[in-house]
Amino acid sequence: MHYKIKPLTLILILVVTCGVAWAQFAKPEDAVSYRKAVMQVIGRHFGQMAAVVKDQLPYDKDAFEFDSKVVAMMARLPWEASLVPGSYAGDTTLKEKALKDRDGFLAAAQKFEDASQELLTAAAGGDRGAIKSKFGATAKTCSACHKAYRK
């Protein structure tokens, strides 16, 4: 089933990535929608990796590396949309604190980006011990950011 999802995932990635070029976020709702789409893709692929790390799914090097590539690429995308004034209101879990503590928020985002790249490097190498370690480190960056900036 994981491989059947790849074409749909790639299309979604292209749509979201192309959206960055035109993302003016004229309305806060546009920023919220964009950010949620990016986070949904990240969550889907991170969840796949989590299941492998927890031995709930068998390890497939190519599939794990693919998921880590998607997460590493998408990790760079949601931050602009997170800093749009008013985008913490409505149907979102973003706290207003992200806008008030811009430097702290962007530092947390950078930690996630860096950890995602390290996870990708480990995934490409195929060392399961390194993969588990880097996955755990990446998950900690998610948790720390969510604790501080997510409702």
Secondary structure as UniProt FT lines:
FT   HELIX           2..22
FT   HELIX           28..53
FT   TURN            54..55
FT   HELIX           61..74
FT   TURN            75..76
FT   HELIX           78..82
FT   TURN            85..88
FT   HELIX           97..100
FT   HELIX           102..125
FT   HELIX           128..149
//
